[in-house]
Amino acid sequence: MFISQYYESVKKIIDLVYQLEGEKIKHAGVCAADAIEGGGLIHVFGCGHSHMVGEELFYRAGGLAAVDSMFEESAMLHSGARKSTRIERMSGYARLVMAQYSVEKGDCLIICSSSGINSFPIEMAEEAKKQGAVVIGITSSEYFGDKSRDKEGRHLADLCDFFIDNHVPHGDAVVDVKDGVKAGPVSSISSFFIANEIVLETCEELLKRGMEPPIFKSGNIPGGDEHNEKIMKKYAHRIKHL
């Protein structure tokens, strides 16, 4: 029964994203295509589990070579889970992290935070806008009524040029296991779906402009390594983790 409840919840959320967020996802694809056409990058950032959106989009078969995921280890779980939570809520840290990456005018930054209430991702959006990047948020409107931990009381959506609602419910998990304690989180599935829709919209927009999308092939198929090396040459000088 729990699995079927989870399945139905995931389907509902994916349908909501597909039906209600399509125009904003298309807009994100246009912004990303603008960045690529201008020789720029699509940066990706998130803390905790949200950082996995950056992993999903970076250096993978079927992904864009122009993606610069901002892997700040201090905000990832493997370097200390409780520490990452404290850092996500820390004000003043974003400026130091942003200085380690090449974010320029005309670039895009996709920031993922379902709650959108923590200082680090909010201030990363703020810093990116100072650099002239278009900032796209992936967040949940279910948290808009929650008190923000930002020193000015802002939510992530307030700092983005526009946001895409991942329609994740308050608390993330969707299956009531016992006495109100829930399991079965859905934020990663929903946010991954949105992120890959953005990639596909970007590809479609580039093709409309007569440009070949810089897409990685699998390194496990004939010619994949050669194809990937060719397209990486254009971006390696700006992408820190290549």
N, C-alpha and C positions, 0 to 999 in steps of 0.2 A: 504493500500500500504506500509506504513512504516513497519508493522509487517512482511509482505512477504519479504521486502528487508533485514530485520534483519535475518529472517530465512535463506535466501539464503547465507548471509554473514557468519553466524555461520557454516552452512554446509560446505562452502568452506574452512574455516579455520580448522575445524576438519579434513576434508579430507587432507589438506596440512600437518598437523601434522602426521596423520596416514601414509601417503604415503612417506613423506620425512624425518621424524625424528625417524622412527622405529629402525634403528640400534643403535642410541644413547640412545633411551629408553631401548632397550635390554641391552646395556652396563651399564646403570644406575641400572637395575635390578640385574645384576651380582655383581656390587659394593655393593648394598644394601644386597644381599644374603651373600657376603663375610663378611660384618659387622655382620650380625646376626649369621652366622656360628661361628664367632670368639667371640661371646658373647657381641658384640657391639650394637650400636644404630644408628638409622637414625634420625638425627636432621633436623628440618625444620624452616626456618626463612623468614620473609618478613615484610615490613612496609606498613602502610595504608591498602588499600584493598588487597594488596598482602599477608598480614598476614593471610588471610582467607584460603590460601592453607594449612597452619599449622592447622587451625581449621578442615579443610576437612579430614586431615589424622590422626588426634589425637583422640584416645579413642572413636572409633565409630564402629558400626556394619560393618563388612567387611573390617576393617582396621587392619593394623599390630600393635601388642602390643609393638613392639620395636621402636615405633616412639616417639621421644622427641621433641615436638614443643616448640619453644622458644618464648613465649608470652611476649614480651616487651611492657607493656601497654603504655608507653610514646610515642610509635610509632604507636599506634592504634587510631582510630577515636573517640572512646567513651570517651577518657580521654582528648579530646581537638583536634579537627580536624586541625585547623591551627597550633597548637603546634606540632602535629605529622609531618606535612610537614616540619617544621623548623628542627626538630630532624632528620628526614630522610636525610637532607642535611648537617648535622653536622659532622665534622671530630673529631676523637678522642673518640667518645662515644662507639664504638664497643668493644674496649678492656674491658671496664667496664662491659658491658652486657655479654660478653663471659665468664667472670670470675664467673658469677652466674650459669653457666651450666657445666655439666660434659661431655665435648668434649674430646675424647681421640684418640690416634693413632689407626687406623683401623676402626673408625666410618665413617659415611657419613654425609654430610650436604647438604641439598637441599635448595638453596636460590632462591626465586622468586622476580624478579623485571623486569617488562616489559621494562621499559626505560633503566634500567641498568646504569644510569648516576649519581646516588646519593651516597654520601659518606658513609652513614651508612651501606647499604648492601654490598658495595664494600669492606669496611674494615672488615665486618664480614667474608667475604670469605677469606680475607688475614689472619685474626686471626685464623680461623679454619685450614688453611693450616699449620700454625705454630704449631698447636697441632697435626698434622699428620693425619687429616681427609681428606677423598676424598670429594672434593667440586663439586657439580653439580648445574649448574645454569639453571633457567628457565627464558628466556628473549627474547626480540624481536630484530632481526637483522635490523629492520626498523629504529632503533635509533643509529646504529653504526656511522652514520655521524654527530650525534649531539655532541655538546660540553659537556664534562663531568663536573660535579661539584666536582669531586675528585681532591684533591690538586695536584696530579700527572697526571691528565688528563686521568685516566684509566676508562674503562667500566667494568661492572660486568664480562662479558665474558673473559676479560683479566686475571682475578684472579681465574677463575674456572679451574678445571682439564679438564672439558668439559662442554658445554652448550647445552641445548635443545631449539630450536627456537619455540616460541609459535605462530609465524606468525601473531602477532597482529599488525594492521596498526598504523602508526604514529598518536598519539592522541587518540587511543583506540576505540572511538565511530565510528560507521560505517554508520549511516543513516543521510543523510543531511536533517535537519528539515527546516531550512530557512537561506538563505544568508551565507552558509558555516558553520553554527553552527550545530553540529552533536549530536545525541543521540544514545543509543544502544551500550554500551561498551561490548567488547568481551573478555577482558583479563582474567576475572575470569573463564569463561566457558572453554576457551582453556587451561588455566593452571591447572584447576581441572582435565580435561581430561588427560593431561600429567601425573599429579601426580598419578592418579589412574591406568594409564597404567604402571607406574613404580612399583606400588604395585603388580599388576598382574604378571609382569615379574619377580619380586622378588619371588613370590609364586611359579611360574613355575620353576625357577632356584633351589629353595630349594628342591622341589619335585624331581628334577633330581638328587640331591645329597643325596636323601634318608631321607630328613629332613621334619618334619611336620611344615608348615608355622604357626607362632604364630598369628592367626587371631581371632579378637574379634567376638563373636556372638551378636545378639541383646539381650539386657536384657529383652525384652518384649516377648520372646519365652521361652517355658519350657526348663530349664537347662542352659539358657544363663548366668545367674549370676554366677552359679557355675563354668562353663567353663571359664568365664572371670577372676574370682578370681584366678583360678589355674595358668593361664598364666601370670597374672600381678605380681605374687610373684617373678618371675624371673627378672623383670625389675624395679619394684617400687623403689628400692634403688638408682637408677640412674636417674629416670625421675622426674624432679622437680614438675611438675603439676599433677602427680598422687597422 
